Amino acid sequence: MLPDKSFYQKFKCVTNYTTRKNVVGFAGRFSKEKGVIKFVESIPLVLSHMKNVRFLIIGDGSLKEEVIKKLET
């Protein structure tokens, strides 16, 4: 059973598209098959083309320490 329409209204985007911040995200298990390391390694490439981007990384897993280490360097 799906929630009623009022549930989805909580997630409705209320900010105009032209004024939103650029956010790129990863949400998932920190494991090789999910590609989290590739995602982290791509951050400098993205930032070399666009300076006004924020990155949001959510998750946990066996590669957590490696992800943190790569983000700190």
Residue pairs with C-beta under 8 A, 6 or more apart in sequence:
13 20
21 52
21 54
22 50
22 52
22 53
22 54
23 53
23 54
23 55
23 56
24 46
24 53
24 54
24 55
24 56
25 55
25 56
25 57
25 58
26 36
26 39
26 55
26 56
26 57
26 58
26 59
27 57
27 58
27 59
28 34
28 36
28 58
28 59
29 36
29 59
29 60
29 61
30 36
30 59
30 60
30 61
30 62
30 63
30 64
30 66
30 67
31 61
31 62
31 63
32 63
34 59
34 61
36 57
36 59
36 61
36 63
36 67
37 63
37 66
37 67
37 70
39 57
40 57
40 67
40 70
40 71
41 70
43 55
43 71
46 53
47 53
57 67
57 71
